[in-house]
């Protein structure tokens, strides 16, 4: 793709959550036309897009209809639950799929990306195996050993993930994984539990006509398999950073295309271990809304459109903490926003989700501090002040 691309372009988002919302805002700041597509009305990105469509993205017929109606220049998947083989058809018809249709199909399932990294590229991963029934899961869990981690092969934001401490917890983990699986899959992955020092996300930016570049690694913490807080810089050694960059480039070079990839790693004293990869902005990367001169959504847009990225500047100790729903609600409202915003170097982003249920991510608190500990404490305190009513 040439760097002389004309603006505006017509961009279709498949998935319109909070990450899609921030991407849509970035796209529109450069005058682009955004069509937000999701399975429910009034999704966050729909609130800022030029137009929107409500469809099942697992339906090839419905995908065909919206693409034929809007004729986008780019299709940008933001979730896993998509009929990905249809993306190959669109690409053959001249629509650019990000990062590519083949890469999107490859990365929609954890099993495929794990096989690529471990078996084809020889990259160190946690020991793993798969199961399609509770009986298979029981057998595989015994072979992998306890503790282990059970996840759906197809899910988003860590949903359906469980740490299994012993044989008695296997059935509960199976039920959780299947209940949170996206799409048609009823397959789970079982991993050895890595006793890591820190988990990181390395935001990796592939460009059409320029070298692959990286953001400063982002540390993060999870609960219930979902991100709770993230911080940048991660505080790992230069040697560990370089090792992660080599692995991330090796995997993304095979996948091809352009855009941002969220590549996750376990960092131990002695190893940098590949965990997962998402071919899109990453939830832990929301910290870049305060921590960088160009946030992950602006970087994704520039890479997609072939626009230059001359410099990524990390702006000092920064952190994010999620704002979670504590109840079911069809009339979402909050208190405590003014109190949270009264602290210097704190910002609040509320996503505008129309409904809530316990533990649903409804917003994020962002903070800068004198050091990482200070930034994390400020972000968590601000997040705790914002409460649903």
C-alpha positions as CSV (number, residue, x, y, z in Angstrom):
1,X,0.0,0.0,0.0
2,X,1.3,3.5,-0.9
3,X,1.8,6.1,1.7
4,X,0.1,8.5,-0.6
5,X,-3.3,7.1,0.3
6,X,-6.2,9.5,-0.1
7,X,-8.5,10.5,2.7
8,X,-11.2,10.0,3.7
9,X,-11.6,6.3,3.5
10,X,-14.6,4.2,4.4
11,X,-13.9,1.9,7.3
12,X,-16.2,-0.9,8.5
13,X,-15.8,-2.1,12.1
14,X,-16.9,-5.6,12.8
15,X,-17.4,-5.3,16.6
16,X,-18.2,-2.0,18.2
17,X,-17.2,-2.1,21.8
18,X,-15.0,0.3,23.8
19,X,-11.9,-0.5,21.7
20,X,-13.9,0.1,18.5
21,X,-15.2,3.3,19.9
22,X,-11.8,4.8,20.5
23,X,-10.7,3.6,17.1
24,X,-13.7,5.3,15.5
25,X,-12.8,8.5,17.3
26,X,-9.3,8.3,16.0
27,X,-10.5,7.6,12.5
28,X,-12.9,10.4,12.4
29,X,-10.3,12.9,13.6
30,X,-8.7,12.3,10.1
31,X,-12.0,12.7,8.4
32,X,-12.8,9.0,7.7
33,X,-16.2,7.5,7.4
34,X,-16.9,4.8,10.0
35,X,-19.6,2.1,9.8
36,X,-20.0,0.4,13.2
37,X,-21.4,-3.2,13.1
38,X,-22.3,-5.3,16.2
39,X,-24.9,-7.8,17.4
40,X,-26.7,-5.2,19.6
41,X,-27.9,-1.7,19.1
42,X,-26.3,1.4,20.7
43,X,-22.9,-0.4,21.2
44,X,-20.2,2.1,22.2
45,X,-18.7,2.6,18.7
46,X,-22.1,3.1,17.2
47,X,-22.5,6.2,19.4
48,X,-19.7,8.0,17.5
49,X,-19.8,6.3,14.1
50,X,-21.3,7.9,10.9
51,X,-23.7,5.0,10.7
52,X,-24.2,1.6,12.2
53,X,-25.7,-1.9,11.5
54,X,-27.0,-4.5,13.9
55,X,-26.4,-8.0,12.6
56,X,-25.1,-11.5,13.6
57,X,-21.5,-11.5,12.4
58,X,-21.7,-15.3,12.4
59,X,-24.1,-15.0,9.5
60,X,-22.5,-15.0,6.1
61,X,-25.7,-13.7,4.6
62,X,-25.9,-10.7,6.9
63,X,-22.3,-9.9,6.5
64,X,-22.7,-10.0,2.7
65,X,-25.7,-7.6,2.9
66,X,-24.0,-4.9,5.0
67,X,-20.8,-5.0,2.9
68,X,-22.8,-4.8,-0.3
69,X,-24.8,-1.9,1.2
70,X,-21.9,0.2,2.4
71,X,-19.0,-0.9,0.1
72,X,-16.2,-0.1,2.6
73,X,-12.6,0.3,1.6
74,X,-11.4,-1.5,4.7
75,X,-13.0,-4.1,7.0
76,X,-11.5,-4.0,10.5
77,X,-12.5,-6.9,12.8
78,X,-12.6,-6.0,16.5
79,X,-14.0,-9.3,17.9
80,X,-13.6,-13.0,17.5
81,X,-17.2,-14.0,16.7
82,X,-17.1,-13.5,13.0
83,X,-17.7,-15.8,10.0
84,X,-14.1,-15.4,9.1
85,X,-14.2,-17.4,5.8
86,X,-16.5,-14.7,4.5
87,X,-13.6,-12.2,5.0
88,X,-11.6,-14.1,2.4
89,X,-14.3,-13.5,-0.1
90,X,-14.4,-9.8,0.6
91,X,-10.6,-9.6,0.3
92,X,-10.7,-11.3,-3.1
93,X,-13.2,-8.6,-4.2
94,X,-10.7,-5.9,-3.4
95,X,-11.7,-4.9,0.1
96,X,-8.7,-4.6,2.5
97,X,-9.2,-6.8,5.6
98,X,-7.1,-5.9,8.6
99,X,-4.5,-7.3,9.1
100,X,-5.4,-9.8,6.4
101,X,-8.3,-12.2,6.0
102,X,-6.0,-15.1,6.5
103,X,-4.5,-13.7,9.6
104,X,-7.9,-12.8,11.0
105,X,-9.0,-16.4,10.4
106,X,-5.8,-17.7,12.0
107,X,-6.0,-15.7,15.1
108,X,-9.7,-16.0,15.9
109,X,-9.0,-19.3,17.7
110,X,-6.4,-19.7,20.4
111,X,-5.5,-23.2,19.1
112,X,-4.4,-22.0,15.7
113,X,-2.1,-19.2,16.9
114,X,-0.7,-21.6,19.6
115,X,0.1,-24.2,17.0
116,X,1.7,-21.6,14.8
117,X,3.9,-20.3,17.5
118,X,4.9,-23.6,19.1
119,X,4.9,-26.2,16.4
120,X,5.7,-24.2,13.3
121,X,8.0,-21.5,14.7
122,X,9.5,-23.3,17.6
123,X,8.6,-20.6,20.1
124,X,8.4,-21.5,23.8
125,X,4.8,-21.6,25.1
126,X,3.2,-23.1,28.1
127,X,2.5,-26.8,27.7
128,X,-1.0,-27.2,26.4
129,X,-3.6,-29.6,25.0
130,X,-7.2,-29.4,23.9
131,X,-10.5,-30.9,24.9
132,X,-14.0,-31.0,23.3
133,X,-15.8,-32.8,26.1
134,X,-15.7,-32.9,29.9
135,X,-14.3,-36.4,29.8
136,X,-11.5,-35.2,27.5
137,X,-10.8,-32.2,29.7
138,X,-10.5,-34.5,32.8
139,X,-8.0,-36.7,31.0
140,X,-6.0,-33.8,29.6
141,X,-5.9,-32.0,32.9
142,X,-4.4,-35.0,34.6
143,X,-1.7,-35.2,31.9
144,X,-0.9,-31.4,32.0
145,X,-1.0,-31.5,35.9
146,X,-2.3,-29.1,38.4
147,X,-2.6,-26.2,38.7
148,X,-3.6,-25.6,35.1
149,X,-5.5,-22.9,33.2
150,X,-8.6,-23.7,31.1
151,X,-9.9,-21.3,28.5
152,X,-12.3,-21.4,25.5
153,X,-10.3,-21.6,22.2
154,X,-12.5,-18.7,21.0
155,X,-13.4,-15.9,23.4
156,X,-12.6,-12.2,24.1
157,X,-11.0,-10.3,26.9
158,X,-10.1,-13.5,28.8
159,X,-13.7,-14.5,29.4
160,X,-14.3,-18.1,30.4
161,X,-10.8,-18.6,31.8
162,X,-10.3,-20.5,35.0
163,X,-7.3,-21.6,37.1
164,X,-7.9,-25.2,38.1
165,X,-6.3,-26.3,41.3
166,X,-7.3,-29.9,41.4
167,X,-9.5,-32.6,39.9
168,X,-12.6,-31.5,41.7
169,X,-12.5,-28.1,39.9
170,X,-12.4,-29.5,36.4
171,X,-16.1,-29.6,35.7
172,X,-16.7,-26.1,36.9
173,X,-13.9,-24.9,34.6
174,X,-15.5,-26.7,31.7
175,X,-18.9,-25.1,32.3
176,X,-17.3,-21.6,32.6
177,X,-15.3,-22.0,29.4
178,X,-18.2,-23.3,27.3
179,X,-20.6,-20.7,28.7
180,X,-18.2,-17.9,27.6
181,X,-17.1,-19.4,24.3
182,X,-17.7,-17.2,21.2
183,X,-19.1,-18.5,17.9
184,X,-19.7,-22.2,17.2
185,X,-16.8,-23.6,19.2
186,X,-17.1,-26.0,22.1
187,X,-13.4,-26.7,22.4
188,X,-11.2,-25.6,25.3
189,X,-7.5,-25.3,25.7
190,X,-5.7,-26.5,28.9
191,X,-2.3,-24.9,29.7
192,X,0.3,-25.5,32.4
193,X,0.2,-22.8,35.0
194,X,3.2,-20.6,34.6
195,X,4.5,-19.1,37.8
196,X,5.4,-15.8,36.2
197,X,6.8,-12.6,37.7
198,X,4.7,-10.4,35.4
199,X,2.4,-10.7,32.4
200,X,3.0,-8.1,29.6
201,X,1.4,-7.0,26.4
202,X,3.8,-5.9,23.7
203,X,1.9,-3.7,21.2
204,X,3.5,-4.6,17.9
205,X,2.8,-2.3,14.9
206,X,3.1,-3.9,11.4
207,X,3.3,-1.4,8.6
208,X,2.7,-1.9,4.9
209,X,5.9,-0.2,3.7
210,X,7.9,0.4,6.8
211,X,9.6,-1.7,9.5
212,X,7.7,-3.3,12.4
213,X,7.8,-1.1,15.5
214,X,6.9,-1.6,19.1
215,X,5.4,0.3,22.1
216,X,7.0,0.1,25.5
217,X,5.8,-3.1,27.1
218,X,2.7,-2.9,29.2
219,X,2.4,-4.8,32.5
220,X,-1.1,-6.1,33.4
221,X,-3.0,-8.0,36.1
222,X,-6.0,-10.2,35.5
223,X,-8.9,-11.5,37.7
224,X,-11.5,-14.1,36.4
225,X,-9.4,-14.2,33.2
226,X,-10.1,-10.5,32.5
227,X,-7.8,-7.5,32.6
228,X,-8.2,-5.4,35.8
229,X,-5.3,-3.0,35.6
230,X,-2.3,-2.2,33.3
231,X,0.7,0.0,33.5
232,X,3.4,1.3,31.3
233,X,6.4,1.0,31.3
234,X,6.2,-2.6,32.5
235,X,9.5,-2.5,34.4
236,X,11.2,-5.4,32.8
237,X,14.8,-5.6,31.6
238,X,16.1,-4.5,28.2
239,X,17.1,-8.1,27.5
240,X,13.6,-9.3,28.2
241,X,12.1,-6.5,26.0
242,X,14.4,-7.5,23.1
243,X,13.5,-11.2,23.5
244,X,9.8,-10.3,23.4
245,X,10.3,-8.1,20.3
246,X,12.1,-10.9,18.4
247,X,9.2,-13.4,19.2
248,X,6.5,-10.8,18.4
249,X,8.1,-9.9,15.0
250,X,8.5,-13.6,14.1
251,X,4.8,-14.4,14.7
252,X,3.4,-11.2,13.1
253,X,5.7,-11.6,10.1
254,X,4.0,-14.9,9.3
255,X,0.6,-13.4,9.8
256,X,1.3,-10.4,7.5
257,X,-0.8,-7.4,6.7
258,X,-0.8,-4.2,8.7
259,X,-2.1,-2.8,12.0
260,X,-1.5,-3.2,15.7
261,X,-1.1,-6.6,17.3
262,X,-1.4,-7.2,21.1
263,X,1.1,-9.9,21.8
264,X,1.0,-11.3,25.4
265,X,3.9,-12.9,27.3
266,X,4.6,-14.4,30.6
267,X,7.9,-13.1,32.0
268,X,9.8,-15.2,34.5
269,X,13.3,-14.7,35.9
270,X,14.8,-16.9,33.2
271,X,12.3,-16.9,30.3
272,X,10.1,-14.8,28.0
273,X,7.2,-17.1,27.2
274,X,4.7,-16.4,24.4
275,X,1.1,-16.5,25.6
276,X,-1.5,-15.1,23.2
277,X,-2.0,-12.7,20.3
278,X,-4.8,-10.4,19.2
279,X,-4.7,-8.8,15.7
280,X,-6.2,-5.5,16.9
281,X,-5.9,-3.0,19.7
282,X,-5.7,-4.6,23.1
283,X,-7.8,-3.9,26.2
284,X,-4.6,-3.6,28.4
285,X,-3.4,-1.0,25.8
286,X,-6.1,1.5,27.0
287,X,-3.4,2.8,29.2
288,X,-1.9,4.4,26.1
289,X,-4.7,6.9,26.1
290,X,-2.7,8.7,28.8
291,X,0.8,7.1,28.5
292,X,1.9,7.8,24.9
293,X,1.9,10.7,22.4
294,X,0.1,8.3,20.0
295,X,-2.3,5.9,21.6
296,X,-2.8,2.4,20.3
297,X,-5.9,3.3,18.3
298,X,-4.1,6.1,16.5
299,X,-1.2,3.8,15.8
300,X,-3.7,1.1,14.5
301,X,-5.3,3.7,12.2
302,X,-2.0,5.0,10.9
303,X,-0.7,1.5,10.2
304,X,-3.9,0.5,8.4
305,X,-3.9,3.6,6.2
306,X,-0.2,3.6,5.5
307,X,0.4,6.9,7.3
308,X,3.8,7.6,8.8
309,X,4.6,6.9,12.4
310,X,7.8,8.8,12.9
311,X,8.0,8.5,16.7
312,X,6.3,6.8,19.6
313,X,7.0,8.6,22.9
314,X,6.3,7.1,26.2
315,X,5.2,9.9,28.6
316,X,6.2,8.4,32.0
317,X,4.7,6.2,34.7
318,X,1.1,5.6,33.8
319,X,-1.6,3.2,34.7
320,X,-5.2,2.1,33.9
321,X,-7.8,0.4,36.2
322,X,-11.1,-0.9,35.0
323,X,-14.5,0.4,36.2
324,X,-16.8,-2.7,36.6
325,X,-20.5,-3.0,36.9
326,X,-21.7,-4.4,40.3
327,X,-25.3,-5.1,39.2
328,X,-27.7,-5.8,36.3
329,X,-29.1,-2.6,34.9
330,X,-30.9,-1.3,31.7
331,X,-30.5,2.3,32.9
332,X,-26.8,2.7,33.5
333,X,-25.8,5.7,35.6
334,X,-22.8,6.6,37.7
335,X,-21.7,8.7,40.7
336,X,-18.3,9.6,41.9
337,X,-17.0,10.9,38.5
338,X,-16.4,14.4,39.8
339,X,-14.5,13.1,42.8
340,X,-12.3,10.9,40.6
341,X,-11.5,13.7,38.2
342,X,-10.6,16.1,41.1
343,X,-7.2,14.4,41.4
344,X,-4.4,15.8,39.1
345,X,-3.3,13.6,36.2
346,X,-6.4,11.4,36.4
347,X,-8.8,10.8,33.6
348,X,-12.0,8.8,33.3
349,X,-13.5,7.1,30.2
350,X,-17.0,5.8,30.4
351,X,-17.8,3.5,27.5
352,X,-21.6,4.2,27.2
353,X,-22.7,0.6,27.2
354,X,-26.5,0.6,27.3
355,X,-26.8,-2.3,29.8
356,X,-24.8,-3.8,32.6
357,X,-24.3,-7.0,34.5
358,X,-21.9,-7.9,37.3
359,X,-18.2,-7.6,36.3
360,X,-19.0,-6.1,32.9
361,X,-16.4,-3.5,32.0
362,X,-18.1,-0.1,31.9
363,X,-15.2,2.3,31.9
364,X,-11.6,2.8,32.7
365,X,-9.6,5.1,35.0
366,X,-6.3,6.5,33.7
367,X,-3.6,8.1,35.8
368,X,0.0,9.4,35.6
369,X,2.2,9.3,38.7
370,X,5.7,9.9,40.0
371,X,6.4,6.2,39.6
372,X,4.5,3.0,38.6
373,X,3.2,2.3,42.1
374,X,1.9,5.8,42.5
375,X,0.2,5.7,39.0
376,X,-1.4,2.3,39.8
377,X,-2.7,3.5,43.2
378,X,-4.2,6.6,41.7
379,X,-5.9,4.7,38.8
380,X,-7.3,2.1,41.2
381,X,-8.6,4.7,43.6
382,X,-10.2,6.7,40.8
383,X,-11.9,3.5,39.4
384,X,-13.2,2.6,42.9
385,X,-14.7,6.1,43.3
386,X,-16.9,5.7,40.1
387,X,-19.9,3.6,41.1
388,X,-23.0,2.5,39.3
389,X,-26.4,3.6,40.8
